[in-house]
Amino acid sequence: MSMKFSIAGRGFVAGTGLAILMMASASHAAAATAEKRIALSNNFAGNSWRQTMLQSWAAGTGPAIKMGIVKEAPTFTTAENQVTEQAAQIQNMILQGYDAIVVDAASPNALNGAVKSACDAGITVISFDGIVTAPCAWRLTVDFKGMGAEQVDYLASRLPQGGNLVEIRGLAGTSIDDGFHAGMQDALKRHPNMHVVSTVYGNWTQTVAQKAVAGVLPSLPKVDGVLTQGGDGYGAAQAFSSAGRAEPIIIMGNRQDELSWWQQQHAKDGYTTMSSSIAPGIVMLAFWVAQQVLDGKAPPKDLQVPYLKITQDMLDATLAKTPSGGLANKLYTQQDAQALLPVAH
């Protein structure tokens, strides 16, 4: 069962005061889960999205621990984006006796053995962003396939005569990259005058994306648009600029440097695009879902979370509240997790 819901957005707050206020109504839950330990298993931390995600976890779980809602909420990040390393990490968490594991997975399928071992040990497993397919786990999903398709549809609307596109893929082997790519491929079938002339991997990182795009540009014809997955838009822009080529319509991924570049270009010559990404604060929604399950609640196993989309008319206001080096975000609360629970009759 998949369940869709809508959550009003809030800007990311680095301090904990607001988070404490938003958790103040959770007094009944504190008694039931005060001794519970929830760990975060993260497979990658090499870009601004993952860094903001880890900051969101710290900003939200710190007050939860101080208020006695849970006992511990440590984070563990693998040194390399390798399934074997993350599987070993999860096995170690099982041995340490955590009550719940929140996981951003390196693979949707390859971690299922470790996840099943956790479930068999009585541990609640909540996956998000990079989800797992193990039936015993919960999944907080974003429609990455829909996000990919929307990019192609947007570029097709801007380029009615058709155009040449570069696709920058993300981290190979992840459910996120697979979803984006599948959505783009489906949408391209609807727009036969749109052609992908090159595909590179940017690993959701500006520097990697810039180098990858720069490496293929000399052999490419005029490029009209760039399909992205987040963390790569600014790098693509820099590659085109360094090559002395006109910037195509680059889909952005809600990063502050991308939004700032977009704003500057718009002021200079009316450059217009769109931006979208999953909010890094989804990690706290995963935390609160874990806490609710430990408190005896039973949300559906598959929960779909809306993504953040920024249009031209939203750019200035969004950029004004996005921290330098960070990205647009939402702060999810316990109340948001409770909104996922089945309505009692």
N, C-alpha and C positions, 0 to 999 in steps of 0.2 A: 504494500500500500504506500502510495506517495501522497504527501500532504503539502499543499502550498499555503503560505501565510504571508501576511504583510506586516512589517515592523517599521514604525516611524524612525527616521534617521536622527542620529545625534553625532556631533563632531567628536573626534577623539580627544580625551582629556588626559594629559600626562599625570596630573596629580591624582590623589586618591580621595579627596574630600567629596566630590560629586558621586563617585562610585559608592562610597559609604552611605550617603543619603539614599541612593537608589536601592540599596540592599537592606535598608532599615526595616522594611515590612516583612522580612523573612524570618522572624523570631521563632516560629513554630518549627522551621526546618533545621535550625541550629541544633536543637536537642537531638534530633534523629541522626544527623550526619556529622556531629561535632568531632568524632574520633575517626572519621573516614579520611583516607589519603588518596588523592587524585593526581596522577602524573601525566605529563605531556611528553609524547614521543614524536620528535620532529626529525625529518630526514634531510633537511636542507636549510641553510641560513645565509645564503650568499647573495641576497638582494634586499632591497628596501622593504618589499612586501613582507618577507619572512622576519626581518628585523622589527617592523611595526607590529607584526603578529605577536612576537615574543614580548614586546613592550606592552601590548594590550593584555596579555596573560598576566604579566607582573602587576599591572595597574588594577586589574580586576580581582585577582586571587589574593593579593596582599590584604585588602580590607576584609575579604571573606574569612581569612585565617584569623585576623585580629578579632572579628566579631564572633568567632567560635562556630562558624558554619561548617568548616572542614578543618582538619588538623594540619595537613600538609598539601602543597601543590607544586612540587619541583618540576623543572623542565630538563629534558635530555635531548641533545641534538647530535646526530651522527657526524663524524668528521668528513665523510664522503657520502654522496647520494648513492648508496649501495643497499640493495635489498637484504643481502646477507648480514650487513652490519646492523640494520634496523631490526631484523628478526632477532639477532642476538641481544639487542638492546631490550626488546620486549620480553624475551625469555628471562633476562636479568630482573626486569620489573616484576615478573611473576614470582621469582625467587624472593624478592624483597617484600612481597605480600601487599602490594597496592590494591586498593579496593576498586579503583577504576583507572583506565588508561584512555586518554584522549590522544588520537593518533592522526598525524598528517603523513600519509603513506607514500612511500617511494614507488609502489606498484599496487594496482587494484586487486591483483590475484596472488602475487608471489608471497605476500605476507599472511595469507589465510591460514597457513599451518600454525604460525606463531599466535595469531589472533584466536584460533580455535583452542589452542593450549591455554590461553588466558581465560577464555570463556569457561572451559572445563574446570579451571581452578576457581571458578566463582567470581571472576573479575569482570566488571562492566567495561565494554569497549565502545567508544564513540569515535567514529572517523569523520573527518571534515576536510574540505579542500581536496587533498588527495585521499580519496575514499578507498575502503576495502570492500570486497564482495562477500566476505564470510557471512552466512545467514545470521549468526549469533550477534553480530555487531550492529550498532546503529550507524546511520549515514546522514550527515548534513550536506546536502548537495546543492550545487549551483548549476543552472542550465548552461554549461560551457558550450554545448553544441548549439544552443540557441544564440549565445553570444557570438560564436563564430559566424553563424548564418547572418546575423544582424549586420555584421561588418560588411559582408559582401553586398547585402541589400542596400546598405547606406551608400557604399561606393558606386553601385549601379545607378542609384538615384542621382548622384552627383555627376556621373559620367554617362549620360544617356547614349552617347555614341560608342560606348565601350572603352576599354583601356587595358593597359598592361599592369599587372600586379606583382609585387614581391610578397611572399608569405614568410613571416618569421615565426618559426615554431618554438615551443618552449623546452621543457626538460623531457627528453625522450623516455618512453616507457610509462609515463604517468597517465592516470585517467584524465587529468586536466588537458594535457597536450592532445590526447586521443580525441577528446570531446570537441575541442576547438577545431581541430583539423577536419573531423567528420562533418561538423556543421558547415564549414567553409566549402567543402567538396559538394555537399548537397545543394547549397545555395548557388554555386557556380553552374550547376546544371540548369538552373532557372534563368541564368544570364549568360548565354553562349557567346556574347560579345565581350565578356570579361575573361582575360587570359592570365594565368599565373606563369610568369616567364622565369622565375627562380624561387627556390625554397631553401632557406637556411635555418639553422638552429641558433637561437639567441640565449637559451637557458634562462629566460626571464630576467636577464641582466644587461644593463645598458652597455657596458664595455664589451661584453661578448657579442651582443647584437651589432654594435658599431663595427667591430672587426669583421664579422661575418658578412655584413652587407657591403662594406668597403671592398671585400675580397671578390665579390661577384659583379659589382657595378661596371667595371671596365668592359665586360663582355655583354652587357645588357642594352637593349634599345631604350627608348624613352619609357620611363616608369611613371604611371599615373596615380597609383595608389599602393599603400603598404598595409597588409593584414598583420595583426600582431596578437600577442597573448598577455601583454602587461610586462612592464619593466624593460621594454625594448624600443619604445617609440622615440625617446630622446636620442638614443644611440643611433637609430636609423636616420634621424634628422641630421645628426652630426656627420654621418657617413656621406650623405648627399651633399652637405655643405662643403666638406673637405674635398670632395671630388669636383666641386664647381658646377654641380648639376642642380637644376631647379627642384625644390622640395615638392614631392607628390603629396597627395592627401594621405597623411599617416594617421591611422587610428591609434589613439593614446590609451594609456592604462592607469589613469588616475594618480600617477606619481607627480610630486611637486615640481620636479625639474621639467617634466613634459608639459604640465599645465602652464608653467611660467614661460616656456619657450613658445607655446601656442598663443598665449596672451600677447607676447611681444610681436609675434608674426602677424597676428590679427590687427594690432595697432598700426603696424607698418604698411600692410598691403591687403588687409581684409581676409587673411588666411582663415579658413573655417574647417573644422573637423568635428569629431565626437570622441568621447572617452568612456571606457567602462572597465570595471574590475570587480572581483569579489572583495568585500570589505575584510581587512585583516582581523577586525574584531569578531569575526565568526568564531575564532578560537574560544572566546568567552561564552558564546552561545553553546558551544560543545561542552565547555566546563559545566555550565548550568544544567544542561540536559543530563550530564553524568550525575550531578548532584541530585537532580530530581529522581532519576532512576534509583539511586542509592537510598532515596527517601521513600521508595515504594511505589512511585508513579510508573506508568507504562505508556510512554509516547509511542507512536508508530515508528517502525524501524527505519523508514525512509522519509526524510523531511527536506523539503526544498526551500532554500533561502534565496530571496531576491538579490540581484547584484546591483551595484551602484553605477548608474549611467549619468554622464555629464554632457550636456549639450551646450551650444555656444552661449545661449542666454543665461546659463548657470555658471559659466566659467569664472567670472570675476568674484562672485560671492563664495564659490567653493575654494578657489585659490587663496582667498583672504583668510580662511580658517584652516588651511593645510600647512603643517609645520615644514620648515625647510629641511630637505632631505627625506621627508616622509611621504605620505600619500593620503588621499581622502579616505575617511574611515567612518565606521559606526560603532558605538559602544553598546553592546548587547548586555542585558540585565537578566536577573533571575525571573523577573516578570515576563520577559520575552520568551524564556524557556517554558514557563508555565502556560503561555498562550498556545503551545504545541500540544498540550495534554488533551485527551478526549474529553468532551463535555459530559459531565455526569448526568444521568437521567434518574 
